[in-house]
Amino acid sequence: MSQYGLTTSKGVVFDLGMTSFLQQAPGTSPAGADLGQILIASGSAGLLAVVLCALGYGHRTGKIRVLAALAERSEHSWLLRGLPGWSALPLRLALLSQLVTLVGLYWDIALRITQGRGAGPLANSAHYPILFGLFGLCVAGTLAMVLPVGEHPGRAALRLSGCWQAPTSGLLLGLAGFFSLLGFPLDAVWQRLFGQDVTLWGPARLIIIGGVSLSLVAMALLEREGRFVRTGRAETMRALYVRRGLLCGALLVGLSLFQAEWDFGVPQFRMVFQPLLIAVAAGCALVAARLWVGRGGALLAVALFLLTRGGIALLVGPVLAGPAQAVPLYVVEALCVEIAAVALARRPLVLGVFSGLLIGTIGYTSEYVWTAAAYRLPWSPDMLPEGVLMSLLGGVCGGLLGALLVRALRGELPPARVRRGVFAVALTGIAAAVVNGLVGAAPGDVRATVAIDELTSQAEVRIEPAPIAQHPTWLTITGWQGGALHVDRLTEVAPGVYRTNEPVPAHGPWKTIIRLHSGRAILATPVHFPPDPARGKPGVATPSQFTREAMPEYQLLRRETAPGVPSWLWPAASSVVVAGSLAYVLALAWGGQRIGRAISGPPCAERDQPGSRLATEAS
């Protein structure tokens, strides 16, 4: 296989997210981003920080009134009524910023599929909304910290200086924005170190996705911390219901971002990851919605999710000429949570477990049917029973995390030993499921013989040995970066013999392969690759008939990996990313625990009334 610039291997493969499916377009600059663009993006972030510091200083010294005016105006909006300005204004900005970021992220995925990766962080038009959105999250967190002047931001506030106290949730929201923004230049530097790695699940991109997704936890805490301070102020129950439903729906949208590769039909990892991710998102967001919002909260969150994701799919697809994407339904999962809550709403952790069990079975079945109708790559019996077990584990762990979040928001935290044990069990369960999904097999001596009709460009594919493709999770001819996405699920015409349903894109800039996912194995056979002079990679020709050996897919898709990288550098860099991500999650857990303990007593409005026992004790 040296003519393709590839190697093959046999045995067991442990995939740590190093696959690269959506490669950079031929003829672009060598792997890695332009350092000048990285410096421009970093300099813009620095300039923003300087402006924020100036505005914050002016606000806190009374020399600049613009922030106070904006905060006061936000207090009077219908949806945010009852919240102080230091909570209302950052919430409004953070939700808008998250929406802008999500549009940019899905647009970026579509561009990488159809056109390829740009030569730097500013070379791709989709990167601009991502940057603006991430900057917005940073600004929202900063505003929440600097806005409280003349008003105590609650018992969970952190003292930053002698007379400056900031809400804990504001610090967490700022951390979420900074953590996400850190992934942007890190992704560009990562390309220079390791070459092309443009899977959605690349370590640096997981920082961006994780920061954006979990920023909703900080937003929910900011809403609760602000409302606790303003208890007794005028607000309607309808506004409170919609506001909390919106936050839970946004959390569902954020957690579903991890599924984007499956939504577009270009997953680089085993299919059992998809039911796991759906179950974790449903368990966490829908259990939280039902407990925090009230009756119908889970259904409201799903309705808002479908409205948001449907709008993004229409914008990225027909409007911006990207490939179509499917959307998980979550409707049956929401009904399961609502039904379980009839008997278990007063026992949140039990509700989380029971809802997770329903999500992992009934919810799994409903999504199984939906993928057959809506997805390019539907679920198959090849996933059983592992897919159900992954879904059960994800649903239960997600449900426990959602229940813990709401107990913190209610100020009803369980004893320390219980909450720490539940949190550790949930995180460990999700981590174990992820590790299981990453462990794959690479059977040897698998070959594909292809005969292409020169008139119709249709192909007949023979897989040997035939049993490996007998009941595959998927068997497709997939092409990308030809200006569109091509995913053709092959039709079996005889044992081990399959035909295409569409012409094979084997010309020009198209990158085309045969993909086979069976059991724990994800194999690929090259059909066509254009030459890549920038990286010294030869093209892969497509004669009318050929026989080629299949190999672990990541070996083929990582053709553009940078040469000469020390073997220790990848695990070392990945360990740093994992450690940073874990620290971010633990910081959110710490903040939730701190706020939960602070609001467990009487509201601040009652405490601060003249003559009250709490006010006397405080004085």
Secondary structure, DSSP 4 states (H G I P E B T S, - for coil): -GGGT-----EEEE--S----SPPPTTSPSSS--HHHHHHHHHHHHHHHHHHHHHHHHHHTTS--HHHHHHHHHHTSTTTTTS-HHHHHHHHHHHHHHHHHHHHHHHHHHHHHHT---SSTTSSTTHHHHHHHHHHHHHHHHHHHH--SSS---TT-EE-SSS-EE-HHHHHHHHHHHHHHHHHHHHHHHHHHHB----TT-HHHHHHHHHHHHHHHHHHHHHHHHHHHTTTS---HHHHHHHHHHHHHHHHHHHHGGGHHHHHT---S-TTHHHHHHHHHHHHHHHHHHHHH-TTHHHHHHHHHHHHHHHHHHIIIIITTPPP------HHHHHHHHHHHHHHTT-HHHHHHHHHHHIIIIIHHHHHHHHHHH-SS---GGGTTHHHHHHHHHHHHHHHHHHHHHHHHHT-PPPHHHHHHHHHHHHHHHHHHHHHHHEEEE-SS-EEEEEE-TTT--EEEEEESGGGGSS-SEEEEEEESSSS-EEEE-EEEETTEEE-SS----STT-EEEEEEEETTEEEEEEEEB--BGGGTBPPB---SEEEEE-EEHHHHHTTTBPTT--TTHHHHHHHHHHHHHHHHHHHHHHHHHHHHHHTTSS-HHHHTSTT-HHHHHH-
